Amino acid sequence: MVLFAKDVAEKVFLSLPRQTNALEAARMMKENHQGFAIISDGATPEGIVTEWDYLSKIIAEGKDPATVRLVDIMTPGLITVKGGDGLESVAKTMTERGVRRVLVMQDDKILGVITSRTILARLEEYVNRISTTIARLQAPPY
């Protein structure tokens, strides 16, 4: 059974305008239990801000998060996959590009986000399903 990106993408994610200050964004990320925010001022996503951006571009630099805008710390050029891409292909893209999150796109619309956590959870489900099938096939017929 092939799992497709559109089937496993997390539909709920945080999207914030580029002019949002980092302190306000951090509070929203905490409220929503998200380690990242997609930056967009319209339909097209422009970038992503992650925990690493906060550490490396605000805290390590001694900046005041209330005065820093997300546009100043976001990583532009989001990595995207298509809704019809298989999960194996998505995992390969994430590995090759060295990212933990990808946007799932279909017809210029965001369907959701796949994270490394999503991949691991689905892998566990898959392994459990296969293990159960193997055990069933190896059981002696009575």
N, C-alpha and C positions, 0 to 999 in steps of 0.2 A: 504494500500500500504506500503510495507516494503522498507525502504531505506537501501542500502548496503554501507559498508565502502568504497568500490572502486568507488561508484557513487558520493560520497560527498567529497572525499579526495582532498585537495588542491594539485594540481600537481606541482605548482611552489613554491619552498622553497629554502632556502639558505643552501648549503652544502660546508663546508670548510675543508681544511687539518688540521690535529692536530697541526702542527708546526706554524700555522698562529699566529701572535701576537694579543693580545686582542684589541689593539688600531686599527689596520687595520681591524679586524673583526667587531668592533663597527661601523666603518665608512661604511662598506659594509652592515651591518644590517640596519643602518640609510637610506642608499641609496635605499635599497630594501623594506623599511617599514616592517621589520621583527623584532620580539622581541626574536628571537632564531635563532640558526644555528645548523644544524646537522653536527657532526664531523665525517669525513671519509677520509681515505687515499686510498680508492679503492672502490670496489663494496659494501663492508660490512660496515654499519654504526657502529661507535664505541661509540658514546655518543652524548650529546646535551649540548649546552651552552645557557643559558637564561639570561634575564635581572637580575634575582635574583643572578645568579652566579657572575655577574659583581658587584652588590652591596655588596654581602656578602664575596666574595673572593678577590676582588681587592680594591674597594673603602673603605670599612670598615676596611681593613687591611693596608690601606695606601700604596699600591703597585703601581708601575708605569706600566700602561697598555701596554706601548711600550716594556716592558721586560718580560711580562707574556705571555706564550704560551697557546693556547686553551686546549691542552692536560692536562695542570696543573689545569684548572678550570672546565673542562667538568664533567658532571654527566654521568658515564658509565651505561651500562645495560638499554638500551632503552626499553620502554614499546611498544610492537607491537600488532597489531590486524591483522586478515586476511581480504583480500578483500571481502570475502563473508559473513563476520559478519554483522549482522543487526545493525543499528544505536543505538538501545536500548541497545544492548550488549556492544557496544563501550562506550556509556555513563556510563554504569554500571562499566566497567573496569576502566575508568578514575576516577570515584568517589571512587571506592574501593582502587585504587592505589594512589589516591591523586595527580594526574597529570593533567596538562592542555593541554598536547599535546601527541599524539600517532602516531607512524609510521604505515602506512598501507602497509603490505607486501603480496606478492604473488610469490610463487616459488623463494624465496630468492632475489626478486627484490623489491625495494621501489616503490610503486604506488603513494604515496603522504603522506601528513600529515593531521590529523584531529585535530583541536584545539577546545577548549571550545567555542570559538566564532562561529566556524562552526556548532557545535551542537545547539547553541542558534538560529542561523539564520535558520537552517532547522526546528527547533521546531516551530518558528514563522510562517514559510511557511505552515507547517502541520496544525497548529491550525487555520490559516486563511482559508485553504482549507476545513477543517472539518466544520468550522462555516458557510461557504458559503453553503455547502451541507445541513446542518441542516436547515438553513434559507429557502432554496429552498423547502425542504420537508415539512416545516411547512406552507408555503404559501398556501392560499386557491386556489383551481383550478377554473379558470374562463373560 
